[in-house]
Amino acid sequence: MRSICSEEREERLTQATASIPSAILWFLLATLVITVMALGICLPRRNNRGQVITLVVITALLTTTLCIIRDVDRPFGGIINVEPGAITEVERQATRDFLAHHTATDLPCDDQGNRENV
């Protein structure tokens, strides 16, 4: 039987993994490329400065949106990077608070998240 601590640790690991499958990101990227190419082909050959600028801006915005979606979905890597220091500080505070209220007992889990037999 798995301990409560192990189950909670597994849930945290599940939440830390990417939730958007790579196939969906590739599909969105392919859709972006096809859309931009189709719009580019439809542009007039002459006097198209405004349309080209608009196409470039839309392409940049959609590409940035895809990059942000991918980066937010993977918080422990990429441009937006959550350092382990924040979670380490939360762990330290939780341990301190537990020990302040339960000085005579040990922590209920070992370093691997398994319940210790007390």
DOVO-910575 format. One record per residue (C-alpha): residue number from 1; residue in one letter; chain; x, y, z. Coordinates in steps of 0.02 Angstrom, whole numbers, plus 32768, in hexadecimal, padded with zeros to 4 digits. Example, Ala and Ser with C-alpha at 12.3 -4.5 7.8 and 13.67 -1.06 7.14 Angstrom:
// DOVO-910575
<atom 1 'a' 'A' <8267 7F1F 8186>> <atom 2 's' 'A' <82AC 7FCB 8165>> 
This chain:
// DOVO-910575
<atom 1 'm' 'A' <8000 8000 8000>> <atom 2 'r' 'A' <8045 80A9 7FCE>> <atom 3 's' 'A' <8054 812E 8052>> <atom 4 'i' 'A' <7FFB 81D4 804E>> <atom 5 'c' 'A' <80A1 822F 803D>> <atom 6 's' 'A' <80CF 81C9 7FA2>> <atom 7 'e' 'A' <8027 81ED 7F53>> <atom 8 'e' 'A' <8039 82A8 7F73>> <atom 9 'r' 'A' <80E9 82A6 7F2C>> <atom 10 'e' 'A' <80AB 824B 7E91>> <atom 11 'e' 'A' <8021 82CB 7E7B>> <atom 12 'r' 'A' <809F 835A 7E85>> <atom 13 'l' 'A' <810B 8305 7E02>> <atom 14 't' 'A' <8073 82EE 7D92>> <atom 15 'q' 'A' <8047 83A5 7DA1>> <atom 16 'a' 'A' <80FA 83D7 7D77>> <atom 17 't' 'A' <80FA 837A 7CD1>> <atom 18 'a' 'A' <80C0 83C9 7C30>> <atom 19 's' 'A' <8006 83B8 7C13>> <atom 20 'i' 'A' <7FFD 83EB 7B5C>> <atom 21 'p' 'A' <8034 8359 7AEE>> <atom 22 's' 'A' <80BE 837C 7A70>> <atom 23 'a' 'A' <804A 8346 79E2>> <atom 24 'i' 'A' <7FD4 83D6 7A09>> <atom 25 'l' 'A' <8063 8454 7A0B>> <atom 26 'w' 'A' <80A3 8411 7964>> <atom 27 'f' 'A' <7FF2 841B 791D>> <atom 28 'l' 'A' <7FE2 84D0 7956>> <atom 29 'l' 'A' <808C 84F9 790B>> <atom 30 'a' 'A' <805D 84A7 7865>> <atom 31 't' 'A' <7FB7 8505 7865>> <atom 32 'l' 'A' <8016 85A8 7882>> <atom 33 'v' 'A' <808D 8585 77F2>> <atom 34 'i' 'A' <8001 8557 777A>> <atom 35 't' 'A' <7F9B 85F0 77AC>> <atom 36 'v' 'A' <802D 8667 7796>> <atom 37 'm' 'A' <805D 861A 76EF>> <atom 38 'a' 'A' <7FA9 8623 76B0>> <atom 39 'l' 'A' <7F99 86D8 76E4>> <atom 40 'g' 'A' <8042 86FF 7697>> <atom 41 'i' 'A' <800D 86B3 75F1>> <atom 42 'c' 'A' <7F6D 871C 75F1>> <atom 43 'l' 'A' <7FCB 87C1 7602>> <atom 44 'p' 'A' <7FCC 8833 756B>> <atom 45 'r' 'A' <8072 883E 750C>> <atom 46 'r' 'A' <8079 88FC 750F>> <atom 47 'n' 'A' <8052 8980 7590>> <atom 48 'n' 'A' <8049 88FD 7619>> <atom 49 'r' 'A' <80B2 894F 76A0>> <atom 50 'g' 'A' <8021 895B 771C>> <atom 51 'q' 'A' <7FEC 88A7 76FE>> <atom 52 'v' 'A' <809E 8867 7712>> <atom 53 'i' 'A' <80B5 88C7 77B5>> <atom 54 't' 'A' <800F 8883 77F5>> <atom 55 'l' 'A' <8040 87D2 77C4>> <atom 56 'v' 'A' <80E8 87E2 781C>> <atom 57 'v' 'A' <8096 8827 78BB>> <atom 58 'i' 'A' <8011 879E 78BD>> <atom 59 't' 'A' <8095 8719 789F>> <atom 60 'a' 'A' <8100 875D 792D>> <atom 61 'l' 'A' <806B 8765 79A4>> <atom 62 'l' 'A' <802F 86B4 797D>> <atom 63 't' 'A' <80E0 866E 7989>> <atom 64 't' 'A' <80FA 86C6 7A2F>> <atom 65 't' 'A' <8054 8681 7A6D>> <atom 66 'l' 'A' <808A 85CF 7A43>> <atom 67 'c' 'A' <8131 85E9 7A98>> <atom 68 'i' 'A' <80DD 862E 7B35>> <atom 69 'i' 'A' <8061 859C 7B3A>> <atom 70 'r' 'A' <80EF 851F 7B2D>> <atom 71 'd' 'A' <815A 8579 7BAC>> <atom 72 'v' 'A' <80CE 858C 7C2E>> <atom 73 'd' 'A' <80A5 84D3 7C19>> <atom 74 'r' 'A' <8158 84A7 7C49>> <atom 75 'p' 'A' <817D 8517 7CE0>> <atom 76 'f' 'A' <8222 84C3 7D11>> <atom 77 'g' 'A' <8278 84E2 7C6B>> <atom 78 'g' 'A' <8277 8561 7BE0>> <atom 79 'i' 'A' <8272 861E 7BE4>> <atom 80 'i' 'A' <81FB 8627 7C79>> <atom 81 'n' 'A' <825D 85BC 7CF1>> <atom 82 'v' 'A' <8223 8597 7DA2>> <atom 83 'e' 'A' <82BC 8576 7E0B>> <atom 84 'p' 'A' <82B3 84EC 7E8E>> <atom 85 'g' 'A' <82DF 856F 7F12>> <atom 86 'a' 'A' <8229 85A2 7F26>> <atom 87 'i' 'A' <81EC 84F1 7F48>> <atom 88 't' 'A' <8282 84D2 7FB8>> <atom 89 'e' 'A' <8251 856B 801F>> <atom 90 'v' 'A' <819D 852C 802C>> <atom 91 'e' 'A' <81DD 8483 8065>> <atom 92 'r' 'A' <824C 84D4 80E7>> <atom 93 'q' 'A' <81BC 853D 812A>> <atom 94 'a' 'A' <8146 84A7 812F>> <atom 95 't' 'A' <81C7 8441 818E>> <atom 96 'r' 'A' <81E5 84D1 8208>> <atom 97 'd' 'A' <812A 84E7 8226>> <atom 98 'f' 'A' <8110 842C 823F>> <atom 99 'l' 'A' <819F 841F 82BA>> <atom 100 'a' 'A' <8160 84B9 8318>> <atom 101 'h' 'A' <80BB 8461 833B>> <atom 102 'h' 'A' <80FA 83AE 8349>> <atom 103 't' 'A' <81A2 83BB 839F>> <atom 104 'a' 'A' <8198 830C 83EA>> <atom 105 't' 'A' <8176 82B4 8345>> <atom 106 'd' 'A' <81D9 8297 82A7>> <atom 107 'l' 'A' <81A3 82C8 81FB>> <atom 108 'p' 'A' <8127 8247 81B6>> <atom 109 'c' 'A' <818A 8228 8115>> <atom 110 'd' 'A' <823D 8203 80E7>> <atom 111 'd' 'A' <82A1 825D 805F>> <atom 112 'q' 'A' <824F 81F3 7FD6>> <atom 113 'g' 'A' <819E 821C 8010>> <atom 114 'n' 'A' <817B 8173 805F>> <atom 115 'r' 'A' <8124 816B 8107>> <atom 116 'e' 'A' <819D 813D 8190>> <atom 117 'n' 'A' <816C 80B8 820C>> <atom 118 'v' 'A' <816C 810C 82B5>> 
